[in-house]
Amino acid sequence: SGDTITGLDQALYNATYSGPATLQRGLNFPTDPLFPPPVVRFTMTTSQLGQTFSGTFALTDSTTGQRLYAGSLTGKTTNTGADFTFVVPAPCPGTLYGSFTVSGNGNLTGSASGRDCNVTSGSTASNVQITFTNLVRQ
């Protein structure tokens, strides 16, 4: 289309990124220092076309390797990173919205929050939050 990518290099979003993340569940995301949220491994693989990208994501338990969440993602680049949507399929469908920034060394830091099948019927509150820091390109 002749459009040029401004801000970030297009190759940035044709890659797999992985690193530690936290997964919080429950309303209001209580933070109890005696029971911190579990550290999980977050992986996402993206493919970019112009200003948009799509791909897959997964969160696995860092200790057991069990998959906790997985699904598809779509996003749009910004001058500092991207805004994105995660879609979790059945058996516990949900949608999370978030954004990330790209550091000078190319690592990604961001978060997403939204709802899955465990949210109380009629509630508009988020019941899932994923936070990641320094995802590294694989």
C-alpha positions in Angstrom: 0.0 0.0 0.0 3.0 2.3 0.2 2.5 3.0 3.9 5.7 3.2 5.9 6.0 1.9 9.4 6.9 4.7 11.8 8.3 4.3 15.2 9.2 0.7 15.5 10.9 -1.7 13.1 8.3 -4.0 11.4 10.6 -7.0 12.0 9.9 -6.5 15.7 6.5 -8.0 15.3 7.4 -11.0 13.2 8.9 -13.0 16.1 8.3 -15.1 19.2 8.8 -13.4 22.6 9.0 -15.2 25.9 9.6 -14.5 29.6 8.2 -14.3 33.1 4.8 -12.9 33.9 2.3 -12.9 36.7 -1.3 -14.1 36.4 -3.8 -12.7 38.8 -7.4 -14.0 39.0 -10.4 -12.7 41.0 -12.1 -9.4 41.3 -10.1 -6.3 42.2 -6.8 -8.3 41.9 -5.9 -8.3 45.6 -2.2 -8.2 46.3 -1.3 -10.0 49.5 2.4 -10.0 50.2 2.1 -13.4 51.9 0.4 -14.9 48.8 1.8 -13.2 45.7 0.4 -14.1 42.3 2.2 -17.0 40.7 5.0 -16.4 38.3 4.2 -18.0 34.9 5.9 -18.2 31.6 4.4 -16.0 28.9 5.0 -16.7 25.2 3.6 -15.0 22.2 4.3 -15.4 18.5 3.3 -12.7 16.1 3.2 -12.0 12.4 2.8 -8.4 11.2 1.3 -6.9 8.1 1.5 -3.1 8.0 0.4 -1.5 11.2 -1.4 -4.6 12.5 -0.3 -8.0 13.7 -1.8 -11.3 14.8 -0.7 -14.5 16.4 -0.9 -16.8 19.4 -0.1 -16.6 23.1 0.2 -19.0 26.0 0.8 -18.9 29.7 2.3 -21.9 31.4 3.0 -22.7 35.1 6.7 -22.1 35.6 6.9 -25.1 38.0 4.8 -27.8 36.4 4.7 -26.6 32.7 0.9 -26.9 32.7 -0.8 -24.6 30.2 -3.0 -22.1 32.1 -4.2 -19.9 29.3 -3.8 -19.9 25.5 -5.4 -18.4 22.6 -5.1 -15.9 19.7 -4.1 -12.3 19.6 -4.5 -9.3 17.4 -2.9 -5.9 17.7 -2.0 -2.6 16.3 1.4 -0.9 16.5 1.9 2.4 18.3 4.9 4.7 18.4 6.1 3.1 21.6 4.8 -0.5 21.3 1.4 -1.9 20.6 -2.2 -2.2 21.8 -3.6 -5.8 21.6 -6.5 -8.1 22.3 -6.2 -11.7 23.6 -9.0 -14.1 22.8 -9.2 -17.3 25.0 -11.4 -20.1 23.4 -13.6 -22.7 25.1 -13.8 -24.4 27.5 -13.4 -21.1 29.5 -13.7 -18.4 26.8 -12.7 -14.8 27.5 -11.2 -11.6 26.1 -8.4 -9.5 27.6 -7.2 -6.1 26.4 -3.8 -4.5 26.9 -0.7 -2.8 25.6 3.0 -3.1 25.8 6.0 -0.9 25.3 9.3 -1.8 23.7 12.5 -1.0 25.6 15.8 0.2 24.0 17.1 -3.4 23.9 13.9 -4.6 22.2 12.3 -6.3 25.2 8.5 -6.0 25.7 6.8 -4.9 29.0 3.1 -4.6 29.4 -0.2 -6.0 30.8 -3.6 -7.2 29.8 -6.9 -7.5 31.8 -10.3 -8.7 31.0 -12.8 -11.4 31.7 -13.1 -15.2 31.3 -15.8 -17.7 32.0 -15.2 -17.4 35.8 -16.6 -13.9 36.0 -19.8 -13.5 38.0 -22.8 -13.3 35.7 -23.8 -9.7 35.1 -20.5 -8.3 36.4 -18.6 -5.8 34.2 -15.4 -6.1 36.3 -12.2 -7.8 35.0 -11.3 -11.0 36.7 -8.0 -11.8 35.0 -4.9 -9.8 34.7 -1.6 -10.7 33.1 1.5 -8.6 33.7 4.8 -9.2 31.9 8.2 -7.5 32.1 11.1 -7.8 29.7 9.8 -10.5 27.3 12.8 -11.5 25.2 12.8 -12.2 21.5 13.5 -15.9 20.9 
